Amino acid sequence: MSTTTITLQPSGWSFGADEGDTVLQAAERAGIELPSSCRNGTCRTCICRMTGGSVRHLVEWPGLSFDEKREGYILPCVAVPEGEVVLEQRLARKIAWPD
């Protein structure tokens, strides 16, 4: 299984994503909480701007306008990275795991 790297800005946190994982799934596995709600690309809670790399969305037309797509916005809940990805996500936070 190949792994790609996702980097969050401005924190600089990086984590791996396995092939086929959404950005949201990979973040959660790495102990990073991203804003999310519906997990199917309609509510837009997770929207963030991709400043590097590329993704493919699992739904044909996720809840993004044409202009948002053109400006680099993605929905991490239904976005699968296609190589290294850099995201602007100021609301990300590390999850404290119990000992």
C-alpha positions as CSV (number, residue, x, y, z in Angstrom):
1,M,0.0,0.0,0.0
2,S,1.5,3.3,-1.0
3,T,1.5,6.3,1.4
4,T,1.4,9.9,0.4
5,T,2.0,13.0,2.7
6,I,-0.5,15.6,3.6
7,T,0.7,18.8,5.2
8,L,-1.5,21.3,7.0
9,Q,-0.7,25.0,7.1
10,P,0.0,27.1,9.1
11,S,0.7,24.4,11.7
12,G,3.2,22.5,9.5
13,W,1.8,19.2,10.7
14,S,2.2,16.4,8.3
15,F,0.7,12.9,8.2
16,G,0.5,10.0,5.8
17,A,-2.5,8.8,3.8
18,D,-2.8,5.3,2.5
19,E,-4.0,4.7,-1.0
20,G,-7.8,5.3,-1.2
21,D,-8.0,7.1,2.1
22,T,-9.8,10.5,2.2
23,V,-7.9,13.4,3.6
24,L,-10.3,13.3,6.6
25,Q,-9.7,9.6,7.3
26,A,-5.9,10.0,7.1
27,A,-6.0,13.0,9.5
28,E,-8.1,11.2,12.0
29,R,-5.8,8.1,11.9
30,A,-2.9,10.5,12.6
31,G,-4.6,12.0,15.6
32,I,-5.6,15.2,14.0
33,E,-9.1,16.5,14.1
34,L,-10.4,18.5,11.1
35,P,-13.8,20.2,11.1
36,S,-16.3,17.7,9.7
37,S,-20.0,16.7,9.9
38,C,-21.8,14.9,7.1
39,R,-18.8,13.0,5.6
40,N,-20.5,12.8,2.2
41,G,-19.5,16.1,0.6
42,T,-22.7,18.1,1.1
43,C,-22.6,20.1,4.4
44,R,-19.3,22.0,3.6
45,T,-18.2,21.9,7.3
46,C,-14.8,20.5,6.2
47,I,-14.1,23.0,3.4
48,C,-10.5,24.1,3.1
49,R,-8.1,25.5,0.5
50,M,-5.5,23.2,-1.2
51,T,-2.4,25.2,-1.9
52,G,-0.4,22.4,-3.3
53,G,-0.9,19.0,-4.9
54,S,-4.1,17.5,-6.3
55,V,-7.0,15.4,-5.1
56,R,-9.9,13.5,-6.7
57,H,-13.3,13.8,-5.1
58,L,-15.3,10.5,-4.5
59,V,-18.5,12.2,-5.5
60,E,-19.0,13.6,-9.0
61,W,-19.9,17.1,-7.9
62,P,-19.2,17.8,-4.2
63,G,-20.8,20.8,-2.5
64,L,-18.4,23.3,-4.1
65,S,-19.1,26.0,-6.6
66,F,-17.2,26.2,-9.8
67,D,-15.3,29.3,-8.5
68,E,-14.4,27.5,-5.2
69,K,-13.0,24.6,-7.2
70,R,-11.0,26.9,-9.4
71,E,-9.6,28.7,-6.3
72,G,-8.4,25.4,-4.9
73,Y,-11.0,24.6,-2.3
74,I,-11.7,21.0,-1.5
75,L,-13.9,18.9,0.8
76,P,-11.5,16.6,2.8
77,C,-14.3,14.2,3.7
78,V,-14.6,13.1,0.1
79,A,-11.2,14.1,-1.3
80,V,-8.5,11.4,-2.0
81,P,-5.0,12.8,-2.4
82,E,-3.2,12.1,-5.7
83,G,0.3,12.6,-4.4
84,E,1.6,15.1,-1.9
85,V,-1.0,17.6,-0.8
86,V,-0.7,20.9,1.2
87,L,-3.9,22.3,2.8
88,E,-4.6,25.6,4.5
89,Q,-6.6,24.6,7.6
90,R,-6.4,26.8,10.6
91,L,-9.0,24.9,12.6
92,A,-7.1,21.6,12.7
93,R,-6.2,20.4,16.2
94,K,-4.4,17.5,17.6
95,I,-6.5,15.0,19.5
96,A,-5.2,14.0,22.9
97,W,-5.1,10.2,23.1
98,P,-5.7,8.5,26.5
99,D,-2.7,6.7,27.9
